[in-house]
């Protein structure tokens, strides 16, 4: 049996269903045959350029087929691809390429001016490759992706002399909450094991026996998944969902370039008859529901079987609203991070629901106190959520952070990204929030996420972000940034009382700042640094100091 790696699985699928669409975006469709051929051509270029076993390949583009082709090519050649956040500035991009030891960089031609400012500081890069739309120039210091992809080698598929192995890496750079970005090192064999070797329990599909069985399974499956990926591929939620769809012989549906447009997304769902949608919680789900409510009956969404989410809270009210428009849909809310997949999951459909931020504890999961004791279900004690089994090797070139996030308790190694939770007697986990964002006010711990969710249950609030600012008496004061629904007026006292009606009194925000939009990245996650900067600019000094200064 060959290695459990994406290249072996996708090659099997491409050989079995070459003419089926692998990736579609707007009017463009890439068949599995073309997907495989372009990846072979790019893999051959990597090897000719002198990239060695597990050399690092940076991918610096918005969502496009070339992103997935670049991943496929790297896996074919036994290389390790990694993501570059396209919102980063020059110094952040330079840091990422340097820290990731990039030897090849695939980038969108529009980012060439930024890269031109830093590339001379990157002597280790052996090949710069530009993805350029028709009519857009490729810089003279870079190769043209399209030209390379057309140069399909005669000897296919491409295998490097060192072969392919379960241990071959996928690196996922995560910004985290403090410090510089760090790359999580996932072995492909662990990713396949974590995903049940291609199983789908919801549809009763068993695991693959070998990677080579993926093609025959895809050929024998009459209705293949059509998976619309709403978030960026540069983040784990979208990327891993896309990888999974390709392994089933399904079609990855990418939205057109530009700002997320919920109406355009529903258009794509209807046009391509999407069976699964991947989002990142409330930041995507809220505008999607608003579009449906504003346009009742406009779209035929009967094809949608699953909406999956990971990476951000997704509240009960929104889930019920989506089911109202799609009574057949299953809403799969997964609690995961780049360091820890499958910490917990909740499922909501027309016959049942789960409360916001509540998940059934996943297999190989536990909660540990700060001194390493396992939290007993029903004890009321809080601790850090941990997942064992198939987990990452750690952070690339960062042994100190690796030791902190991947400790050993009870004689086994765990991944503990910093999420705090409690567990009920029935095994239901109640997520409190990320410890690094915890606010200490008067000696009490307050997790921003639980206050944000309480605020978003108020009818005037569309979105919210919560942080702490210094306070001479209590250590920190709680500040909420609130984005109202269009036409709604947010009343500070009313919102404060609303929170007090759901949570402990000390968790209510001392100040509420009404904003046009809270600071969210394209993947839907809050930029807590930007949130804190805005809060400090307005409420940074204690109220008596601000009044004195005035």
Residue pairs with C-beta under 8 A, 6 or more apart in sequence:
1 210
1 211
1 212
2 8
2 164
2 210
2 211
2 212
3 163
3 164
3 165
3 166
3 168
3 188
3 189
3 211
4 166
4 188
4 189
4 192
4 193
4 197
4 211
5 75
5 164
5 165
5 166
5 168
5 188
5 189
5 192
5 211
6 71
6 72
6 75
6 188
6 243
6 246
6 247
7 39
7 72
7 75
7 76
7 157
7 164
8 164
8 211
8 212
9 198
9 208
9 211
9 214
9 246
9 247
10 32
10 35
10 36
10 39
10 72
10 214
10 246
10 247
11 36
11 76
11 157
12 211
12 212
12 213
12 214
12 215
12 216
13 32
13 214
13 215
13 218
13 246
13 247
13 249
14 22
14 32
14 33
14 35
14 36
14 215
15 36
15 215
16 214
16 215
16 216
16 218
16 219
16 249
17 32
17 215
17 218
17 219
17 249
18 31
18 32
18 33
18 36
19 31
19 32
19 33
20 31
20 32
20 218
20 224
20 249
20 251
21 29
21 30
21 31
21 32
21 251
22 30
22 31
22 32
22 34
22 35
22 68
22 246
22 251
22 252
23 29
23 30
23 35
23 65
23 68
23 251
23 252
23 254
24 30
24 251
24 252
24 253
24 254
24 272
25 63
25 64
25 65
25 253
25 254
25 255
25 256
26 256
28 65
30 38
30 65
30 69
32 249
35 65
35 68
35 69
35 72
36 72
36 156
36 157
37 149
37 152
37 156
38 69
38 73
38 149
38 150
38 152
39 69
39 72
39 73
39 76
40 73
40 76
40 152
40 153
40 156
40 157
40 158
41 73
41 148
41 149
41 150
41 151
41 152
41 153
42 69
42 70
42 73
42 129
42 145
42 148
42 149
43 73
43 74
43 76
43 77
43 158
43 160
44 151
44 153
44 158
45 127
45 129
45 143
45 148
45 151
46 55
46 57
46 73
46 74
46 77
46 79
46 104
46 127
47 77
47 158
47 160
49 103
49 104
49 126
49 127
50 126
51 57
51 77
51 79
51 103
51 104
51 126
51 127
52 162
53 78
53 79
53 160
53 162
54 78
54 79
54 80
54 168
54 169
55 79
55 80
55 101
55 103
55 104
56 79
56 80
56 81
56 82
56 100
56 101
56 102
56 103
56 104
56 171
57 70
57 73
57 74
57 79
57 80
57 81
57 82
57 102
57 103
57 104
57 105
57 106
58 81
58 82
58 83
58 84
58 96
58 97
58 100
58 102
58 104
58 105
58 106
58 107
59 67
59 70
59 71
59 81
59 82
59 83
59 84
59 106
59 234
60 84
60 86
60 93
60 105
60 106
60 107
60 108
60 111
60 115
61 67
61 86
61 106
61 107
61 108
61 111
61 131
62 86
62 108
62 232
62 257
63 229
63 232
63 233
63 238
63 254
63 255
63 257
64 108
64 131
64 254
64 257
65 254
66 106
66 131
66 145
67 233
67 234
68 233
68 242
68 246
68 252
69 149
70 81
70 106
71 81
71 170
71 239
71 243
73 79
74 80
74 81
75 81
75 164
75 168
75 188
76 157
76 158
76 159
76 164
77 158
77 160
78 160
78 162
78 163
78 164
78 165
78 168
79 104
80 168
80 169
80 170
80 171
81 170
81 171
82 100
82 102
82 170
82 171
82 172
82 173
82 183
83 171
83 172
83 173
83 233
83 234
83 235
83 239
84 93
84 96
84 97
84 105
84 107
84 173
84 234
85 92
85 96
85 173
85 175
85 181
85 234
86 108
86 111
86 232
86 234
87 521
87 522
88 96
89 114
90 114
90 117
90 118
91 118
92 181
93 114
93 115
93 118
94 118
94 121
94 122
95 180
95 181
96 173
96 181
97 105
97 118
97 122
97 125
98 121
98 122
99 180
99 181
99 183
99 396
99 397
100 171
100 173
100 183
100 396
101 124
102 122
102 124
102 125
103 124
103 125
103 126
103 127
104 125
104 126
104 127
104 128
104 129
105 115
105 122
105 125
105 127
105 128
105 129
106 129
106 131
106 145
107 115
107 128
107 129
107 130
107 131
107 142
108 130
108 131
109 130
109 131
109 132
109 133
109 136
109 137
109 138
109 139
110 136
112 130
112 139
112 142
115 128
116 139
116 141
119 125
119 128
119 141
127 143
128 139
128 141
128 142
128 143
129 142
129 143
129 144
129 145
129 148
130 138
130 139
130 142
130 143
130 144
130 145
131 145
131 146
132 138
132 144
132 145
132 146
138 144
165 189
166 187
166 188
166 189
166 190
167 187
167 188
167 189
168 187
168 188
169 185
169 186
169 187
169 188
169 393
170 186
170 188
170 191
171 183
171 184
171 185
171 186
171 396
172 183
172 184
172 186
172 236
172 239
172 338
173 181
173 182
173 183
173 184
174 181
174 182
174 183
174 184
174 236
174 337
174 338
174 339
175 181
176 182
176 436
177 418
177 434
177 436
177 437
177 528
178 436
182 395
182 396
182 398
182 401
183 395
183 396
183 397
184 338
184 339
184 392
184 394
184 395
184 396
185 392
185 393
185 394
185 395
185 396
186 392
186 393
187 392
187 393
190 390
190 391
190 392
191 240
191 243
191 390
192 198
193 389
193 390
194 341
194 342
194 389
194 390
195 240
195 244
196 207
197 207
197 208
198 205
198 207
198 208
198 214
198 217
198 247
198 248
199 205
199 206
199 207
199 208
200 248
202 306
202 330
202 332
208 214
208 217
214 247
214 248
214 249
215 249
217 248
217 249
218 224
218 248
218 249
219 249
221 248
221 249
223 275
224 248
224 249
224 250
224 251
225 245
225 248
225 250
225 251
225 275
225 276
226 245
226 250
226 251
226 253
226 272
226 273
226 274
226 275
226 276
226 303
227 241
227 242
227 244
227 245
227 250
227 251
227 252
227 253
227 274
227 275
227 276
227 277
227 278
228 253
228 255
228 265
228 268
228 269
228 272
228 274
228 276
228 277
228 278
229 238
229 241
229 242
229 252
229 253
229 254
229 255
229 278
230 238
230 255
230 260
230 265
230 277
230 278
230 279
230 280
230 284
231 237
231 238
231 278
231 279
231 280
231 284
231 311
231 522
231 523
231 524
232 238
232 522
232 523
233 239
233 242
233 254
234 523
235 280
235 311
235 523
236 310
236 311
236 336
236 337
236 338
237 278
237 280
237 309
237 310
237 311
237 336
237 523
238 278
238 523
240 341
241 276
241 278
241 308
242 252
245 251
245 252
245 276
246 252
250 275
251 272
253 268
253 272
253 274
255 261
255 264
255 265
255 268
256 264
260 284
260 287
260 522
262 287
262 288
262 290
262 291
263 291
263 295
265 288
266 288
266 291
266 292
266 298
266 299
266 301
267 299
268 274
269 277
269 299
269 301
269 303
269 304
270 299
270 300
270 301
273 303
274 303
274 304
275 303
275 304
275 305
275 306
276 304
276 305
276 306
276 307
276 308
277 304
277 306
277 307
277 308
278 307
278 308
278 309
279 285
279 288
279 307
279 308
279 309
279 524
280 309
280 310
280 311
280 312
280 523
280 524
280 525
281 309
281 310
281 311
281 312
281 313
281 314
281 333
281 524
282 312
282 313
282 314
282 315
282 318
282 456
282 463
282 524
283 312
283 463
283 520
283 524
283 525
284 309
284 524
285 307
285 309
285 314
285 318
285 319
285 322
286 318
286 462
286 463
288 322
289 318
289 321
289 322
289 325
292 299
292 321
292 322
292 325
293 321
296 325
301 325
301 326
302 326
302 328
304 326
304 328
304 329
305 328
305 329
305 330
306 329
306 330
306 331
306 332
307 322
307 329
307 330
307 331
307 332
308 332
308 334
309 331
309 332
309 333
309 334
310 333
310 334
310 335
310 336
311 336
311 337
311 523
311 524
311 525
312 524
312 525
313 356
313 357
313 449
313 452
313 453
314 331
314 333
314 356
315 356
315 453
315 456
315 457
316 348
316 353
316 354
316 355
316 356
317 457
319 331
319 333
319 348
319 353
320 348
320 353
322 329
322 331
323 329
323 331
323 348
323 349
323 350
327 350
328 350
329 349
330 347
330 348
330 349
331 347
331 348
331 349
332 345
332 346
332 347
333 345
333 346
333 347
333 348
333 354
333 359
334 342
334 344
334 345
335 343
335 344
335 345
335 359
335 385
335 419
335 429
335 431
336 342
336 343
337 343
337 417
337 419
338 417
339 391
339 392
339 405
339 406
339 415
339 417
340 385
340 386
340 387
340 391
340 415
340 416
340 417
341 387
342 362
342 363
342 364
342 365
342 387
343 359
343 362
343 365
343 385
343 387
343 419
343 429
344 359
344 360
344 361
344 362
344 365
344 385
344 429
344 431
345 359
345 360
345 362
346 354
346 358
346 359
346 360
347 354
348 354
356 453
357 430
357 431
357 449
357 450
357 453
358 428
358 429
358 430
358 431
359 428
359 429
359 431
360 427
360 428
360 429
361 423
361 427
361 428
361 429
362 387
363 389
364 387
364 388
364 389
365 385
365 386
365 387
365 388
365 429
366 374
366 375
366 386
366 388
366 414
367 374
367 375
367 382
367 383
367 384
367 385
367 386
367 421
367 422
367 423
367 429
368 374
368 375
368 383
368 384
368 386
368 409
368 414
368 416
369 375
369 381
369 383
369 384
370 383
370 384
372 407
372 409
373 383
374 409
374 410
375 381
375 382
375 383
375 422
375 423
377 423
377 424
377 425
377 426
377 427
378 423
378 424
378 425
380 422
381 422
382 420
382 421
382 422
382 432
383 420
383 421
383 422
384 416
384 418
384 419
384 420
384 421
384 435
385 416
385 417
385 419
385 420
385 421
385 429
385 431
386 409
386 414
386 415
386 416
387 414
387 415
388 412
388 413
388 414
388 415
391 406
391 413
391 414
391 415
392 406
392 415
394 401
394 402
394 405
394 406
395 401
395 402
395 405
405 415
405 416
405 417
405 418
406 413
406 414
406 415
406 416
407 413
407 414
407 416
408 414
417 434
418 434
418 435
418 436
419 431
419 432
419 433
419 434
419 435
420 431
420 432
420 433
420 434
420 435
420 438
420 447
421 429
421 430
421 431
421 432
422 429
422 430
422 432
423 429
423 430
424 430
431 449
432 447
432 449
432 450
433 447
433 448
433 449
433 450
434 447
434 449
437 447
437 448
437 449
437 467
437 528
438 445
438 446
438 447
438 448
439 445
439 446
439 447
439 448
439 466
439 467
439 468
439 476
439 478
440 446
440 468
440 475
440 476
441 468
441 471
441 474
441 475
441 476
441 477
441 478
441 506
442 473
442 474
442 475
442 506
443 475
444 504
444 506
444 507
446 468
446 478
446 506
446 507
448 465
448 466
448 467
448 528
449 466
450 503
450 507
451 464
451 466
451 478
451 480
451 499
451 503
451 507
451 508
451 509
452 464
452 465
452 466
452 480
454 498
454 499
454 502
454 503
454 507
455 461
455 464
455 466
455 480
455 482
455 495
455 498
455 499
455 509
456 462
456 463
456 464
457 498
457 502
458 494
458 495
458 498
459 485
459 488
460 484
460 485
460 488
460 489
460 490
460 491
460 495
461 482
461 483
461 484
461 485
461 488
461 490
461 495
462 483
462 484
462 485
462 486
462 488
463 482
463 483
463 517
463 518
463 520
464 480
464 481
464 482
464 483
464 518
465 480
465 481
465 518
465 519
465 526
465 528
465 531
466 478
466 479
466 480
466 481
466 509
466 531
467 478
467 479
467 481
467 528
467 531
467 532
467 535
468 476
468 477
468 478
468 479
468 532
468 535
469 476
469 477
469 479
469 532
469 535
469 536
469 539
469 540
470 476
470 477
470 540
470 542
471 477
471 542
472 542
477 510
477 511
477 539
478 507
478 508
478 509
478 510
478 511
479 509
479 510
479 511
479 512
479 513
479 535
479 538
479 539
480 495
480 509
480 511
480 512
480 513
481 513
481 515
481 518
481 519
481 531
481 534
481 535
482 490
482 495
482 512
482 513
482 514
482 515
483 514
483 515
483 516
483 517
483 518
484 490
484 514
490 512
490 514
492 511
492 512
495 509
495 512
496 508
496 509
496 512
497 508
499 507
499 508
499 509
500 508
510 539
511 535
511 538
511 539
513 534
513 535
513 538
513 539
515 534
518 526
518 531
519 526
519 527
519 530
519 531
519 534
520 526
520 527
521 527
541 549
